[in-house]
């Protein structure tokens, strides 16, 4: 069956990346699951020749990916908590938010961000479909509506006079299977003079640094500023400003409003749109040869792991992150090459990585068991991880990252 673009409906013919077959990246396993069959799905990306939206090949629905026991908790990363706190302070001042304002975060996770608005007395609402994270947010005093977001839910909230002065969506826009319906929901939920901010990994940086491991089934779309501006315009919205962020290896924070709003387009917006155009992001050539670059990274990692095994060296990993699962499964890595992975999230500890079946332990296991190398899977927080572990491990232990190239430190 020919797939069509999720935004503009163009038939898709151009393959961007094929990572084979993999289980959902956050489908962590219990010990009892290891003797049962494990379901995998194709993990392929296509690029639209009309609007240049990059998207996963269709295979399943969101409900099967974002289950009630979803194990990603944003508050696990101290750096991400700091990022959220700085954003909350900045946007409160920029928009003049106060006790008469209303803030909505879509995909509010465990309350990592809205807790800042709760503490300052600004009325807020989180929309979060997964029970495990929603309950964690409620324990912090965050009001949460446990549903998937779309136009229908936005209309209900608008009918209840619950339109927002500010709508926040951090690392959710790429996760929605129907990006048009989601964007229409943003429009319905937004007050006439309201502002939307969305953060998402920038496709330009993904290609530049070959961040293929950020590809997984939960990420339905891979976004450029130009494509997002087009999607917004089709829904009666307008992107009027943008910031480039270092998070997740290079992200964008876009600012949106109603198309007829008085917000003026910023110089930063025009500069970045021009850069995307200069780099050829609206031409097929930009998307060529990415497959080979990903395979080169895989080969480098396997060569390192096989050499370590032959030399009697022990490799463990840190960070049971989705990007790590993509890297390990694409590379065919199993516990004979990486003995175990440590993660600070209690929800993941005692389980096993999907596909590779590598066991997950608390971070103190790294000091309890002798290891020679620590492979940091979430390379975007490698500096944070190294600083956390440096005083706990012998000086002989080397840290390793695989993307965008194999590096030892």
N, C-alpha and C positions, 0 to 999 in steps of 0.2 A: 504494500500500500504506500502510495506517495504521500509524504508528509508536507503540510503547508506551514507557512510562517505563522507563528502565534499572534503576530501583530497585524500584518498586512495581507495575509492569505496567499502570498506567492508560493508556488510549488518549489520545494527545496531540492536542489540537485548537487550542491557543492558541499562535500565533506570537509570539515575543518580538523577533526581529531577523532581517532578510534582507539579507545583504551580497552577494547575487548569486552569481557563480561565481568561484572562485579555485583556483590550484594549491596543494598543500601548502606551508605557509609556510616550511619549511626545506629545500625541494627546490631548492637553488641550482644554477644552470646553468653548464656549461662553454661556451666559445665555439662548440664544434662542435654544441651543442644548439640554438643560436639559429635554425638553418634547418630544424629539425624541428618537428612538431606538439607542442604542449604540452597535457597533460591538465589539465583543471580540473574541480572538483566544486562542487556547491551548498554554500554556507556560510550555513546558516540555524540559528537557535536556536528551540527550542520550550520551553514551560514546562508542568510537570505541575500539574494542578489539585488533585491529592490531596496529594502530598508536596512540591510546589514545587521539585523539582529542575529546573534549567535545563540543557538538553543540546542538542548538535548533532544535526541531522538525520542519520540513518545513511546512510553511503555506502561505507565501505571498512573495512579491518581495520588493526590497529595495525602489523602487519609492514610494510605499504606506507608507513607514515609514519615509522617509526623504523628507517631502513636502517642498514647497517654503516658508511656514510660520513656519518652524521648529524653536522651541522656546529656544533651548539651545545655550547660548552665553558664550563662554569660559571666556571672560573678566569680567564677573560678580564677579568672585572670585579673590580677591587681592592676595591670596596665590598662585593661579595658574599663575597669571601674574608674580609674583616673580620667580616662578619655571621656567617659559619660558625665562625670562631675564637671569637667571643664566645659563641655558642650552645654550642659544645663545652665551653668552660670552665664555663659556667653549669650545664649538665645533668650534667656530671661531679660537681660539688659537690652539686647538688640530690639526685641519686640515689645518691651515694656510690660511684660506679663505680671499679673498680680492676682489677688484673691477673686477678682471678677472675671478672670480668664478661664479658659477650659482647654486642657492639653490632652490629646489622645496619642498613645503610642500603639502602633500596629506591630504585632509580634513582640510583645513586651517581655517575653521570656521570664526570668526569675525576679523581675523588678529592679534589675541592676541600674536602670536609668531613672524610672519614675520615682524611685525612692527619694531622689534629690528634689523633685517637685513636692512630694508629700511633706518633706522636712521644712520647706519654705511656705507651706500652706496654700499652694496653687492647686486648685481642683484638677484632677486628672483621672484618666481611665486607661487601663491597659486592655488590649484585645489579644488574646493568646489561646491558641487551640489545644495546646498540650497540657494535660492535667498536672503532671509532675512539676513543671516550671510555674504554672499558674498558682499552684498551692504555695510554692516558695515565695512568690511575689505577695500573695495575700498575707503571709506571715509577717511581712514587712509593713503592712498597712496600706498596700496598693490595691485599689479597686480594679478587679479584673473581670472581663467578660470572656468566657471560655468558648470562643467560636472562631471559625475561619472568616477572614475579612473579604468582603466583596461589595458590589453595588447594592445588593439586596439588604445586607446588614446596615450599610451606610444610610440607606433610605429610612430604615426603621429608626435609627438614632436621630436622623434629621427630623423625622416626624415627632419625635419625643423632645424636640428643641435641645438636642445635644450636639449641635454642630461645634466644631473646634476652631479656636484661634490659632492653634498650632497642631499639626499632625506630624508625628515622627515615625520614621520607618528605617531602622538600622539593620542592614544585612537581611532584609526580607524581600525587597523588590525582585531580586534574582530567584527567589524561592517560590514564586507564585506561578502555577501552571497556566492561568488565564490572566495575562498581564493587562489586557484591555479592560476586563471586568474590574480588576483591582484598581486600575487608574481611574475608571469611572466612579468607583467607590470613594476614592480620595476627593474627587470633585464634589460629590454629593455631601460628604461629611464636612467640607471646609466652609467656614463663614465667608461672606463676601470679601472681606479684607484680610482673610486668614492666610497663613503661610504653611507650606509643606516643606519638610526637610527629609531627604532620603540619603542614606549612605549605602554604597555598594562598591565592590571591587571594580576597578576601571579596566575594561578590556584592552585598552592600549598598553597598560602596564603588564597585564597577563601575557600578552604576546611579546612585549619587549624583553621580559625576564623569564619567558618560558615557564610560567607558573601553571603548568598543566595539572598539577596535583590539586588545584582549587576546583577542578571539575569533578562533580559527583552528582548523583541522581537528584538530590535535593535542590541543586542549583539548576533550575530550568532554563535560565537566560543568562547571557554574558554581555555586558552593557557598555556602550560608549555614550559620551555626552550627546552626540548627534542623534543617535537612535532614541535615547530617552526623550530628548526634546521633541522628536517627531511623535512619539507615543503620547506624550503630554498634550501636544497640540490637537491630536485627534480626539481627545477627551474634553477639549475646551479649557485646558490648563496651559500654563506657560512656565518654562524654566527661565528665571531671571538672574540667577547668580550661581556660582559654583566655587567650591574650595577643593584643592587637592590635598589629600591626607596620606600619611605614611601607613595607616592601618591596613592589615591584610596584604601587605606587599605593594600597596598603592591603590587607594580608594578615592572616590568622589563623594562630596557632600553637595547635593544640588538643592537649590531653593526654588520652590514652585508656588504659583498663585493662580487664581482665575485669569483667563486670557485677557479679560478687560480690566484687570486690576491696575492700579496706578504705580506698582513697583517697576522701576526702570531697570532695563537690562544692564548688567555690570560690564566693565571692561574685561574682567577675568573670564566671563562667559565667552565673549567674542574672541579672546586670545586662545582659549582652549579649543573652541570649535575650529579656529583656523589651524591650530597645531594638528588636530585629528585629520583635517583635510590635507595638510601638507604631508603627513605621514602615509596618506593613501588609504585611510580606513574605509573610504567609500569606493574602493576598487578591489577586484578579486585578488590582485597580486599580494595585498597585505596579508592574506590568509593562507598563502602557499608555504609549504615546507615546515609547517609547525609540527607535523607528525614526526618527521625525522629528528627535529630538535628534542622532542620529548623522548624519543627512543635513545638518543645519545645520553641523556641524563640517566635513564634506566640502566644503560650499559655501564656507565661509570659507577653507579651505586653497586651493581652486582659484582663488578670486578673488585671493588673495595671489600665487600662482604666475603667474597670467596677467598681473597688473599688473607683476610683476617682469620678465617676458619682454618685455612691450610697452615697458618703460622701459630695456631693454638691460642689466638686472641678471642676474648669474649666481647660481644657487642650487645648492648641493651639500647632501648629507645626511650625517649621521653615525649609525652604528650600523645594521648590516644585520640588525636584529632581526626576529623573527616579527611583532611588533606593527606594525613599520614596513611589512612586506609587506601586512598586512591594510589599513592605512590607504591605502597607495599604490594597491593594486589596486581597492579600493572606490571610490577617487576617480578612477581612470582615469589616473593620473600615469605619464608615460613620460619618456625621457631628454631630450625637448625642453623639459621643465619643471624637471626635476632632473637635472643633468648626470652626476653620479656620487655614490656613497656610499662613505664610508670606514669601515673597521672594523679593530679591533685583532687580531681572530682570524685567524691565518695560514690556517686551513682555509677561510675565506671569500674571502680576497683572490685576485684574478685570475678570480673567477667573476662571475655576473650574478644579480641578484635574480629570483626566479620571478615570472612574470606581467609585471612592468614592464620587465624586461631591462635595468635600470640597472646599469652596471658597478661592481664593488667594488674599491677600492684601499686600500692601507695609509694610516694617518692622515697621514703626512707629505705626501701628495698635496694636502691642503688648503692647505699653505703654498707648494707648488710651482706650483699653478695659482691664478690670481686668482679669488676668489669674493667675492660681496657678502653672501650670506646662507648660514648653515649651519642646515639643518633637522635638529634633534635628534629622531630617530625614537623611541629608548627614553627617553621623557620622564621615566620613573621614576628615571633616573640623570642627569638634565639638569644638576644642579649639579656632579656629578663630571666630566661631559664638559666643561662650561664651564671649570672650574678647570684641567683638563688642557690645553685648547687655548688658553686666554687669552693665555699668553705666546708662543705660536707664530704667532698671526695678528695682522694689523694691527688697530688700534683701530676702524677703519671697518667691520669685519665684524660683522654682527648675527646673534645666535642666535635661532632660531625654534622654538617648539613648537606643536603643533596641538591637543592634547588637554589639558584639557577645553574649551579655547577657544584661538584663535590669540593667541600672545603673542610679542612681540619684546623682546630684551634686549641 
